[in-house]
Amino acid sequence: MEEPVEVCGWLCRVLILTLSIVNPGISKKNDCQVSNPIGDYMSTKTCERQRDLLTMFTTFKPSEDRNIIHGNVIKNWAAISDDVILYTSSDDVGGKRTMVEAINYGWTVHAAPRTNPYNLPFVKDMFLDASALSQSEFVGYSNGDILFTANLRATLVAILHSVDPREVFIIGRRKNVLLRQRTLHLEDHVQMVADVEAEDYLDVAIDYFIFHQETSFPFGDLPDLVVGRSRYDNFLVSKASASGMMVVDASETITALHQTGTDGNLSGHMGKGAKWNINILGSFNYLTGSLKAATHRTVFENGAIRITGNNGEKTKAKLTQKGWVPSKFKVQNIFEKDATANWPTYVSVSIICRHGIKAYHVIMQTYN
């Protein structure tokens, strides 16, 4: 692979300054601006947002011991996600206060489409329902005790503008921290705790899955697995890989902080219906669905987020009029370059979306 070609000198290096703070009071649904320095070309265009970036969904395990954990997640996800859906089951009576708090922070509460006899939601039904309800580019499920930072959105923007996101299945490693009943939801605080206190967890314990709203993942073919119990995570990863999708390990660029409560880190292996998924999957080898099954990963490189193959090869993004154009941005002739001319090796794109937390910078590699 050839070395990057310098296409815009010091101006590019200035624009590569990433994660600039913007007014946290600004709505996530405002317009955005795209600035494109390409060689001697410099254009600034306004783009109308047609879709939000991310809808997250989850389900909570009702418990007085987890009220602080859930409260942290409610506030944290309200800041990093455009929309959030909370699925509840019939035994959520003890979680009414949590549901009210979620609604107050802009979450939408839905009854789980279908549950097993232990009131655990079925993966297939919940994922299909969330995809149908979402108006965002990406839809993400995470366990209801995970905290994120703004680098989640930065990673999704990078993927959206680097490859066909419909073929991408995003996973990552979580970091565990003993919560000790503390309030923890502001992204800078979350990142500090992740850097200083938290420890990386197992390759086979995958707590979040993000996919495009028009994903090629065959959710309808899934057996009746449930969330909150072991092995469903590994089966999803294995299924995505077997379906020929790009399984992207975003551990390096997405902070996923697991709040460990009084029930420890193995609560999914305990309780009613603990072996539900194991019994359904039979001889399934869960090791085929670990982080090691990822075909690609995201990395920080020169102040930007890039997708690479697991062998280190940089992923190419063919950005042509016939290629993948994210519906989030209504942009025409963004490059202002003769269609018959050769494309530059690298295009530097600064995407400034005033979603309430950060502005991001993305570098995309292109080819003819």
N, C-alpha and C positions, 0 to 999 in steps of 0.2 A: 504494500500500500504506500503510495506516495505521501510525502510530507505535506501538510496544509500549505496552501499558497496564500501569501499575504495579499488581501484584496482591497483593503481600505485603510491601511496604516494606523496611525494613532487614534483615529476616530473609532475604529472597531474596538481597540483596546479600552477606550473610554466606555463604549456601550456595553462591554462585557461585564462591567460592574453590575452585579446581580442582586436581586432581593432588596430593591430600594423601598424604603418605607413610604406608604401613602396613607392618607387620612383614613383611620379605621372606621369612621362614621359613614363613609361613602358606600352606597348600595353596591352589592355584587352584580346587579343587573344593569349597570350603566354601560355606555358605549366604551369602546377601547380604541387604541391607536397603534398602528404598526409603522415602524420606521425601518427603512431598508438601505443601508449603505452597501453598494455593490460596485467595487472599483471606483470609477469616476462618477458613478450614478448615485444620486442621493434623493430619495423620495420619502415623503411622509403622507400617509393616507389614513383617513378615518374609516373604521370598519363597523358596520352595524351588527350587533350581537344577535344572532338568530337562535342560538342555544346557549344554555349555561354550560359550565364545564363539568360539574360533578354532582351526582345524586348519591348519597350514602344511605344504606339501610341496615338495620340490625334488629335484634330482639334482646330483651333484658331478662335475666333470671331474677324474679322478685325475691328480695331478701333485705331485711333491715340492715344487715351487715354490709350490703353493697350500695346503700343509698348514696354515700359519698362518691363511690366509684362512678355510679351512673350520673350523678350530678356533674362530675368533672367531664364526663363524655358529652353530656348534653351541651354544655357551654363550649367545649372545645370543637365539636363537630359543627355547631352553629356558625362558628367563625371560619372554618376551612372548607365547608361544603355549601353549595348553593341551595340544595334541598336535602332534607333528611327524613326518612320514613322509619317509624318505629312499629314493628309488628308485635302484637300482644296475643296471648292465648287465654283460655278461659280461667286459668288459675292465677291471673295477674291481679287479683283483688288487692293483695298487699302492696302493689306497685302503683296505686292510684295517684299518690302524691308525686311520684316520679313522672307519670304520664302528664299530669298537669304542668309540671315544670318543663317538660319537653315541648308541650304545646306553647307555653309562654315564650320559649326560645325559638319558635318558628318551625318546630318539627311537625310532621303529619303523622297521626296515629291511625293504624289500620289493624283490624283483626287478622291474625294469621290465616291465609287461605285454607290451610288444612294442617292438622296436627295428628300425631300418633296417640295411642292410648295414654301416654305419659305427658301429654300436652306439649310435646316438643315439635316445633314447626318443621315441615318437610322442606328440604333444600330446593327441590325442583319447583314446587309451587311458589315459594317465596321469591326465588330468583326471577321466575317468569313474570310474576305479578309486579315486582319492582321495576323490571325492564319496561313493562307496558305503561306504568305510571310515570316513568322518568321522562323529562323533556331535556335532559342533559346529554352531552357527548358521551360521558362515561358514567357507568353505574358501578358502585362498589359496595360489597358486603364486608363488614368487619365484625368480629366479636365485640360485644358491648362493654368491654373494659379496656379498649385500646385508645390511646391518645396520639394525635398526629400534629405535625407542624406544617408551615406553608410550603415546605419542600415537596409535599405531596402534590400540590397544584403545579409547581414548577416541573415536576417529573411528567405529569400528564400532558402539559403543554408541549414539552419536548417530544414525547411519543406521538402526540397528535400531528405534529408537523414533521415527523421523521419517517414514519412508515404508515401503511394502511392500518389504522387502529382496529378495524373490524376483525383483524386476524391476530390480535394481541390479547394475551391473558396475563395479567400483572399480579405477581405475588411478592412476598418478602419476609425477611426474618424479623421477629419481634425482639425487643429488649425487655427484660423483667426488672421491675423495681418494687420493693416492699413499700406500699403506700403509707402505712402508719396513720390512716385516717386523716390525711391532710388534703387541703384544697389544692388542686393542680390542674390547670386547664389553659393558662396563657402560654402561647407557643414558645416564647423565649424561655420561660420557666421549664416547660416540657423538654425543650432541647438541652437545657443545662443539666437537668436531672438525668436525661438519657446519656449525656456525655460523661457525667461524673459518677453517678451511682449505679446505673443499670448494667446488666450483664446480658450478653447475647444468649438466646435460647436455642433449642434444638432445630436441626434441619427439617425434621419431620413435623414440627408444630407450626402450622401456617394459619395465621389468624385473619388475613384479609385477602380478598380477591377483587380485582377491578377489571372491568371489561367494557367494550364499547356498547352503546345502546343498540347498535345494529350488529352485534357480535355473531360470529359464525359458530360459537360454542353450542353444542347440541344439548341444551338444558332439558329439552323435552324427552330425551332418551335416558335420563338418569333414573336409577332405581329409587325406592322410597327411603332415602337417607334423611337423617335429621341433623339439624345444627345442635351445637352444645354437647355432642358426643364424639368420641374419637373416630378417626379414619375417613370421615367424609371429606376433610380437607385434602388428604392424600389422593383420594379417588378423583376429585375435581382436577387436580394438577395432572394426574396420569391420563385422564380423559382428554384434557386440552392438548397434551403432548401427542396422544394417539390420533387426535383429529387433525394434526398437522399445523396447529397454531404456534405462533411465536410465544413461548412461555418466558416472560421477562422477570428476572429476579431484580427487584428494585431496592434491595436492602441497603445499598450504598447511598442512595439518594432520597429514600423515604424513611423518615423516622417513625417507627411504630412502637410506642411505649406501652407495655402491658402493666397495668396496675395490679399487683399481687395483693389479694386481700387475705382474710383469715382462713379461706378455704384452700389456699395454696395455689400451685401451678398445675395441678392435675385434677381439677374439679370435673373435667369432662370425662374422666375415667371412673367417676363415682356417681352415686345417686340412682334414681329410678331409670330403668332402661339404659343403663351404662353400656351394655353390649349390643344395643339395637343395630348399629351400623356394622359391627363386627359379624353379627349373625347373618345379616343380609349379604355382605360381601364375601363371606366364606373364605376361600383360599387366596383372596386378593393380597398381593405383596405390597404393603403400604410403602416400602422403601422406593418403589417406582414413582411415587408421588411426592418426593422430598424436594427441597430447594435445588438439589443436585440435578434434577430433571429439567431445569430451566435451559432453554436454548440460547437465551440472550440475557444481558444484564445492563443496568444503567450505571453510569459512572460520572463523576465530576472530572471535567477536563478543561483546563484553562478558563475556569470561571463559568463554564457552561455544563449542561447535562447532555450526555451523548449515550446512544444505545450501541452496544458492541455485542458481537457474538462471544460465546464463552471461550473461544480461542483467541480473543482479543481483536478480531477483525472488525473494523468499523462498518456499521450498517449504512447502506446507501438509501437515500430518499429521492426518488424520481419526482421532481416537482414540475410537471408540465400541465398544459391545459387538459390533457386526457388522463392525467394521473389523479391521485386521491387529493381532493380539496376539502378540507374540513368545513362542514356546514356552519360551524360556529362563527366563521368570519365571511362576510360578503365582500370579497376583494377581487378586483379585476385588474389584469395587467400590473400586478404588484411589482414585478421586477423592472418594468420600463426598459426592456432590452429587446433588440431585434430578434424575432423568433427563429431566424435562420442562423444566428450567431452561436458560438459555443458558450455553454454555461460556465460560470466560474466554478472552480473546484469547491469553494466554500462560500456559503451565503450567510451573512450575519443578520439575524432578525431580532429586533427588540420588540417584544409584545407587552404592551402596557395595558393591562386589564384592571380597571379599578374595582376589584371585587371586594375590597374592604380590608385586605391585609398587606399584600405585597405586589410589586411589579416584577416581571421576570424577563430573563434574557435567554434566548435559545440559539444554538448554532446548528445548522443543518448541513450535512454533506450532500452534494448533488452530483449527478453525472449526466452525460449527454444521452 
